Amino acid sequence: MKITVRSIALIKTLLGQGEMELTLVDGATIDVLLAELTEIGGEKLAPYVRVPKEESAHAPLRVMVNGRDITALAGRKTVLEEGDDVLIFIPIAGG
């Protein structure tokens, strides 16, 4: 299946592009996608896609599938479907 992956800010820099089309196996999850992106982005991207060591810790990475945050879906076990649009970014805070 083919999906579109968009990224902004630091993730875009680490991947070397802001938008790409990827082909994944049917039934692939966000975990599978993140593993594929780690292959593309290498060791510089890896720390940002790892699962937090503590359950209460918030991972810096945010993932949206078709405009919905994966935390409102099945998290990293969210199953992707043909044509999905995935946005990956790190929230920026400031004041």
C-alpha positions in Angstrom: 0.0 0.0 0.0 1.1 3.6 -0.6 0.9 6.3 2.0 2.1 10.0 2.0 4.4 11.0 4.8 4.8 14.7 5.5 7.1 16.2 8.0 8.0 19.7 9.3 10.8 21.4 11.2 13.5 19.1 12.7 12.0 15.9 11.4 11.9 17.3 7.8 15.6 18.2 8.2 16.5 14.8 9.5 14.6 13.0 6.7 16.0 15.4 4.1 12.6 16.2 2.6 9.2 17.4 3.7 7.0 15.0 1.8 7.5 11.5 0.5 5.4 8.6 -0.7 6.2 5.3 0.8 5.1 1.8 0.0 4.4 -0.4 3.0 3.1 -3.9 3.5 -0.7 -4.2 3.9 -1.6 -4.0 7.6 1.5 -1.9 8.5 1.3 0.1 11.7 2.8 3.3 12.9 5.6 1.3 14.4 6.4 -0.2 11.0 6.3 3.2 9.4 8.6 4.7 12.1 11.1 1.8 11.6 11.1 2.5 7.8 11.7 6.2 8.5 14.5 5.4 10.8 16.2 3.5 7.9 15.8 6.7 5.9 16.8 9.2 8.6 19.5 7.1 10.2 20.9 7.4 13.7 20.1 11.1 13.8 16.4 10.4 13.6 16.4 7.3 15.8 16.3 9.0 19.2 13.1 10.9 18.2 11.1 7.9 17.2 12.0 5.6 20.1 9.3 4.7 22.6 9.7 6.5 25.9 11.3 4.4 28.7 8.7 5.5 31.2 5.0 5.0 30.4 4.2 8.5 31.9 6.9 10.2 29.7 5.7 12.0 26.7 7.5 11.2 23.5 8.6 14.3 21.7 7.3 13.0 18.4 3.8 13.7 17.3 2.1 11.6 14.6 -1.2 12.5 12.9 -3.0 10.1 10.5 -5.5 11.9 8.2 -5.6 14.8 10.7 -6.1 12.7 13.8 -3.5 12.3 16.5 -2.5 8.7 17.0 -3.0 9.1 20.7 -6.8 9.3 20.0 -6.5 6.2 17.8 -4.5 3.0 18.7 -1.2 4.8 19.3 1.8 3.2 17.6 -0.4 0.2 16.8 -2.6 2.2 14.6 -3.0 0.3 11.3 -2.4 2.4 8.2 -4.5 2.1 5.1 -3.9 2.8 1.4 -3.8 6.5 0.7 -3.4 7.6 4.3 -1.7 11.0 4.9 0.7 10.9 7.9 2.2 14.1 9.4 5.2 13.7 11.7 6.6 16.5 13.8 8.0 17.6 17.1 5.9 20.2 18.9 7.5 23.5 19.4 6.9 25.4 22.7 7.8 28.9 23.5 6.6 32.1 24.7 
